[in-house]
Amino acid sequence: MIELPAPDPLKRLPNLRHLKVFEAVGRHESINAAASAINLSQPAVTYAIKRVEEFFGSPLVARSTQGTYLSDLGRLAYRRVSRFHRELGEAVMGVGAGAQDAEQRLSRITNLHISTHLAMADDPMLAFVPQALGVMPATSLRAIRELERTLGAQLYEQTSEGRVVTRKGRELARQLGLAVREIDLAHEEIAEANGERRVRVTIGILHISSTSVLSHVIERMARTEPSAQIEIVEGSYEANLDLLRRGRIDFIFGILNQRVVTPDLLCEPLFNNPYVIVANKAHPLFRKDTVTLADLAAEEWISTQRGTPRRQALERLFRSASFPRVVIETTSLSVHKSLLRRSNRLSLLPRFDFDLEAEGNLAIVDRKVAIARPSDGLTLRRNWEPSRVQRKLLELFREVSLELPEIGAPQGVVPAQPARAGAQPCATPSVEGAERDAPDPRPQRGGLR
């Protein structure tokens, strides 16, 4: 499991009652109307607004003889605060509360409840939660018990191994994490508008993603948005998926549809990136006029583990021949390339990750052979509203994907076909579909026999 460092949990949120007051002022565009709607005095509303402004470090409300209204920064904050409350409401209803009941329970939830539960989801044994929150252990225990009573749900249970978070508790933590991320984004967008700090974008990539495409995107982003701070988290599909659904990363770039994906996610195919056979230029196969499947089957191979798209592609390549000996299994692209340079083994690499000039002594064994793989693309949260900088990065991924034949595709290979179908619900491809979509790895002319 990948874990990312998180900001001070208790400092990520202001007083939740103050946030509710700010949202009411934004909705009614009037302090008096908001005070009447939420049954507070005007001084109490003014005090709450002041505290929220201090939290975000900027004036959010403008006052004039015509009345009180949100400033430009206030509108930025209001959009995110509204989304925060929507996510928070869905989180509470997700544990079984009805809409009317949820409103009452929401009014009793505090910053400490949310921060403690999020910390508990990462450390259910409570070993480091008090230290992370800066509170006493008794305070943490009291907070989680209060939250269970408030929601009327069992969020934790004792087992022989100690305290664990229940399935309902994990789902609550996931949704709370998405809600808190909206406040983080409000902070970042306001700070960016004030020119005070960089906006952070966190990308999840798979162990063997299209590094060539990624590097082109990051390079362009650095030129067009020099103030953006880009964080890249590399890990397995499952680990990145967990971080994405919890709001710890913004989106995933890499091969799509590896596993069953939940309805709260969208997959956007960007390009098809078939595998090609790669070896050291000194490999004896390059001295042969014709390379056959039997020749390839006689060689030692480097591949990924069984069940992965790359291994499945290798199995399709040899479906009518003896399967070769796979002597090394690794998901590390750098290990693949390093071993290929230092040995006479073979491997499959995605076409756009193979740049003839950059790879030095590596070459494609047969340029007429390309083995299909699932499309590369973006995995996004369905209800995500990206910031301006995040949206710019997404646009660059789409832009670069349309230029792929010009940025490192080996000459002589069939040009890439953009897989631009727009974002759509993620689905798991069937084995039959993968077989049907794969081009014949044994062309009649000039290919493998």
Helices and strands as residue ranges (DSSP letters): G 9-11, H 16-28, H 31-37, H 42-56, E 61-64, E 67-70, H 72-94, H 99-106, H 111-122, H 129-133, H 137-151, E 156-159, E 162-165, H 167-193, E 200-206, H 211-224, E 229-235, H 237-245, E 251-255, E 265-271, E 275-280, G 284-287, H 293-297, E 300-303, H 309-317, E 325-329, H 333-341, E 346-350, G 351-353, E 362-364, E 376-381, H 388-401, G 404-406, E 424-425, H 431-437
